[in-house]
Amino acid sequence: MPLKDGREALQEMKADPRFKSIRVVVMTTSQADEDIAHSYSLSASSYIMKPVTFDGLLEVIRVLGKYWLEIVQLPENSDDSAS
């Protein structure tokens, strides 16, 4: 993103009541403990290391889709409970 980094965008999203319940998966190249902790402190739902290959990226997307769309049980009305 040209004007802000992902952490700034995440912080703004979670501060806005309209977007607070949106689940955010952070995908990054950073393995730094402070980046992981900071993302979760901003209410990220997951922190995932970005794969180095296209096939790896496809696999991560496949697994994420399976998890969020088939495995996890979410509340019907998730306005306040998804953070």
C-alpha positions in Angstrom: 0.0 0.0 0.0 1.5 3.3 -1.0 0.4 5.5 1.8 0.4 3.3 4.9 1.6 -0.1 6.0 -0.6 -3.0 6.9 -0.3 -2.4 10.6 -1.7 1.1 10.2 -4.5 -0.2 8.1 -5.3 -2.9 10.6 -5.3 -0.4 13.5 -7.7 1.9 11.5 -10.0 -1.0 10.7 -10.3 -2.3 14.2 -10.9 1.3 15.5 -13.9 1.7 13.2 -17.1 0.1 14.6 -18.2 -0.8 11.1 -15.2 -2.9 10.4 -14.2 -4.1 13.9 -15.7 -7.6 13.5 -14.0 -8.3 10.2 -11.4 -11.1 10.6 -8.0 -10.0 9.3 -5.3 -12.5 8.4 -1.9 -10.8 8.2 0.4 -12.3 5.5 3.9 -11.0 5.6 7.6 -11.9 5.1 8.4 -10.7 8.7 9.3 -13.4 11.2 10.1 -10.8 13.9 8.5 -11.6 17.3 7.6 -7.9 17.8 5.7 -7.8 14.5 3.8 -10.9 15.4 2.9 -9.6 18.8 2.0 -6.2 17.5 -0.3 -7.7 14.9 -2.1 -9.8 17.5 -2.3 -6.8 19.8 -4.2 -5.0 17.0 -6.7 -7.9 16.9 -5.4 -9.7 13.9 -7.1 -13.1 13.6 -4.0 -14.9 12.2 -0.4 -14.1 11.3 1.0 -16.1 8.4 4.4 -16.2 6.8 4.1 -15.3 3.1 5.3 -18.3 1.0 8.2 -17.8 -1.3 6.7 -19.7 -4.2 3.5 -19.3 -6.1 2.6 -22.9 -5.4 3.2 -22.3 -1.7 0.9 -19.3 -1.9 -1.8 -21.3 -3.6 -1.5 -23.9 -0.8 -1.8 -21.3 1.9 -4.9 -19.8 0.3 -6.4 -23.3 -0.1 -5.9 -24.1 3.6 -7.1 -20.7 4.7 -10.3 -21.1 2.6 -10.9 -24.6 4.0 -10.4 -23.4 7.6 -12.5 -20.2 7.4 -15.2 -21.6 5.1 -15.5 -25.3 6.2 -13.9 -26.0 9.6 -14.3 -23.1 11.9 -17.6 -22.5 13.6 -18.5 -18.8 13.7 -21.4 -17.1 15.4 -24.4 -16.2 13.2 -24.3 -12.6 14.3 -20.6 -11.7 14.7 -20.9 -7.9 15.2 -19.1 -8.0 18.6 -17.7 -11.5 19.0 -15.2 -11.8 16.1 -12.3 -9.6 17.4 
